[in-house]
Amino acid sequence: MSDHKYGKIHLVKTTIEIPDELFRKSKATAESRGETLHEFIAEVLTARVASTSPPPSDSSGWRSVFGLADPEEVKLVDAVIDAELEQVDPADWR
């Protein structure tokens, strides 16, 4: 179990299918390093995910989906959204 922003995260057991030779090499490598297969696989997956994950984005909402959009076009979209939201009367939503 580990701490996470959503609380305590428990370990997950899962089944994967990998080639027999890869399993044998992984197990042998783990043993040669004095690790369990569990520890070795967790370390390898952690490193792989970290190396292939995009850097954290400081944008949120719809901007995170359109991260490659031209910044000037994003400003135009923001302006349209802001203008539309200015026309919303909160009393109409009660």
C-alpha positions in Angstrom: 0.0 0.0 0.0 1.3 3.5 -0.8 0.1 7.1 -0.3 -1.5 8.8 -3.3 -3.4 12.0 -3.8 -6.6 9.9 -3.7 -5.7 8.0 -0.5 -4.1 4.7 0.0 -3.4 2.7 -3.1 -3.2 -1.1 -2.8 -1.2 -3.4 -4.9 -3.0 -5.0 -7.8 -2.6 -8.6 -8.8 -2.9 -9.2 -12.5 -2.1 -11.9 -15.1 -0.1 -11.1 -18.2 1.0 -13.2 -21.1 4.7 -12.8 -22.1 6.9 -15.0 -24.2 8.4 -17.9 -22.2 12.0 -16.8 -23.0 11.3 -13.2 -21.8 9.9 -14.7 -18.5 13.0 -16.8 -18.0 15.4 -14.0 -18.7 13.4 -11.6 -16.5 13.4 -14.1 -13.6 17.1 -14.9 -14.0 18.0 -11.1 -14.2 15.9 -10.5 -11.0 17.6 -13.3 -9.2 21.1 -12.2 -10.3 20.3 -8.7 -8.8 18.9 -10.2 -5.6 15.4 -9.1 -6.3 12.1 -10.8 -6.6 10.5 -11.1 -10.0 7.8 -8.7 -8.6 10.4 -6.1 -7.6 12.2 -6.4 -10.9 9.0 -6.1 -13.1 7.7 -3.1 -11.0 11.1 -1.3 -11.4 11.2 -2.0 -15.2 7.6 -0.9 -15.7 8.1 2.2 -13.6 11.2 3.2 -15.6 9.4 2.5 -19.0 6.3 4.5 -18.1 8.5 7.4 -16.8 10.5 7.4 -20.0 7.5 7.4 -22.4 5.1 9.6 -20.5 4.6 13.1 -21.8 5.8 15.8 -19.5 3.1 17.1 -17.1 1.0 19.8 -18.6 0.2 23.0 -16.7 -3.0 23.3 -18.8 -6.3 21.8 -17.7 -9.7 21.3 -19.1 -10.1 21.4 -22.8 -6.6 22.9 -23.3 -5.1 19.6 -22.2 -6.8 17.9 -25.1 -5.7 20.4 -27.7 -2.1 20.9 -26.4 -0.7 21.1 -30.0 -3.0 23.9 -31.1 -1.6 27.2 -32.2 -1.4 29.4 -29.1 -3.0 32.3 -31.0 -6.0 30.1 -32.0 -6.3 29.0 -28.4 -6.5 32.7 -27.4 -9.4 33.2 -29.9 -11.2 30.2 -28.5 -10.7 31.4 -24.9 -12.1 34.8 -26.0 -15.2 33.3 -27.5 -15.8 31.1 -24.4 -15.3 34.1 -22.1 -17.7 36.2 -24.2 -20.4 33.5 -24.1 -20.0 33.0 -20.4 -20.4 36.7 -19.8 -23.9 36.4 -21.4 -25.0 33.7 -19.0 -27.3 35.0 -16.3 -26.8 33.0 -13.1 -30.4 33.6 -12.2 -31.5 31.5 -15.2 -29.7 28.5 -13.8 -31.6 28.4 -10.5 
